[in-house]
Amino acid sequence: MKQEVLIDGRWLMPPEPMEKVLMALDLLRPGQHVRFLLHREPYPLYGILANMGFSHRTHLLADGSYEILIEARTESC
C-alpha cells in the first residue's frame, strides 16, 4: 500500500482542489498521509483539517507553490 497520496491541485479552479483533498482524506487508511500541492496557501482548509482530526505542515516550494502534508492527528497520553 502506498503511504503517500498525492493531490496536485495547482491551477485547478475552485472548489476542485478542496473537493479532491477532502475526498482523499475520506479514503485514507492508517499509516497513510496526503501531500497536497497548490498554487496558493489554502487558509480555509486548515480549520476544516483541525475539525476533522488531521494535522498539517505547510511548506513554500521554490516554484512559489505550496506543499501541505496532511496526516491523522495522533493523541498523546
C-alpha positions as a Python dict, from the first residue, in 0.01 Angstrom:
ca = {
    (1, 'M'): (0, 0, 0),
    (2, 'K'): (127, 347, -88),
    (3, 'Q'): (198, 557, 219),
    (4, 'E'): (154, 886, 37),
    (5, 'V'): (-149, 1004, -156),
    (6, 'L'): (-53, 1290, -390),
    (7, 'I'): (-312, 1552, -478),
    (8, 'D'): (-184, 1808, -727),
    (9, 'G'): (-436, 2091, -716),
    (10, 'R'): (-211, 2351, -876),
    (11, 'W'): (-403, 2568, -1119),
    (12, 'L'): (-731, 2381, -1083),
    (13, 'M'): (-1032, 2606, -1043),
    (14, 'P'): (-1203, 2625, -702),
    (15, 'P'): (-1363, 2428, -550),
    (16, 'E'): (-1198, 2132, -727),
    (17, 'P'): (-872, 2128, -525),
    (18, 'M'): (-1064, 2133, -195),
    (19, 'E'): (-1301, 1862, -315),
    (20, 'K'): (-1011, 1641, -424),
    (21, 'V'): (-822, 1671, -96),
    (22, 'L'): (-1134, 1612, 117),
    (23, 'M'): (-1221, 1305, -90),
    (24, 'A'): (-868, 1171, -45),
    (25, 'L'): (-887, 1227, 332),
    (26, 'D'): (-1210, 1025, 346),
    (27, 'L'): (-1028, 733, 182),
    (28, 'L'): (-706, 743, 388),
    (29, 'R'): (-601, 422, 558),
    (30, 'P'): (-396, 402, 880),
    (31, 'G'): (-36, 499, 814),
    (32, 'Q'): (-112, 698, 500),
    (33, 'H'): (-81, 1074, 453),
    (34, 'V'): (-174, 1326, 184),
    (35, 'R'): (74, 1551, 4),
    (36, 'F'): (-133, 1837, -138),
    (37, 'L'): (22, 2076, -390),
    (38, 'L'): (-147, 2409, -452),
    (39, 'H'): (-55, 2740, -616),
    (40, 'R'): (-167, 2942, -313),
    (41, 'E'): (-189, 2878, 59),
    (42, 'P'): (-526, 2717, 143),
    (43, 'Y'): (-615, 2902, 464),
    (44, 'P'): (-981, 2779, 470),
    (45, 'L'): (-856, 2419, 464),
    (46, 'Y'): (-668, 2449, 793),
    (47, 'G'): (-978, 2485, 1011),
    (48, 'I'): (-1150, 2201, 827),
    (49, 'L'): (-850, 1975, 886),
    (50, 'A'): (-847, 2058, 1258),
    (51, 'N'): (-1219, 1982, 1288),
    (52, 'M'): (-1169, 1651, 1106),
    (53, 'G'): (-882, 1543, 1334),
    (54, 'F'): (-593, 1599, 1093),
    (55, 'S'): (-267, 1787, 1139),
    (56, 'H'): (-77, 1962, 863),
    (57, 'R'): (262, 2109, 779),
    (58, 'T'): (288, 2371, 506),
    (59, 'H'): (600, 2445, 303),
    (60, 'L'): (658, 2710, 37),
    (61, 'L'): (832, 2545, -260),
    (62, 'A'): (1097, 2702, -484),
    (63, 'D'): (845, 2747, -768),
    (64, 'G'): (614, 2955, -545),
    (65, 'S'): (356, 2680, -490),
    (66, 'Y'): (270, 2526, -155),
    (67, 'E'): (310, 2171, -29),
    (68, 'I'): (75, 2074, 252),
    (69, 'L'): (146, 1745, 426),
    (70, 'I'): (-168, 1614, 597),
    (71, 'E'): (-195, 1322, 837),
    (72, 'A'): (-427, 1199, 1107),
    (73, 'R'): (-357, 1372, 1436),
    (74, 'T'): (-210, 1140, 1697),
    (75, 'E'): (-326, 1177, 2052),
    (76, 'S'): (-51, 1182, 2317),
    (77, 'C'): (-117, 1045, 2661),
}
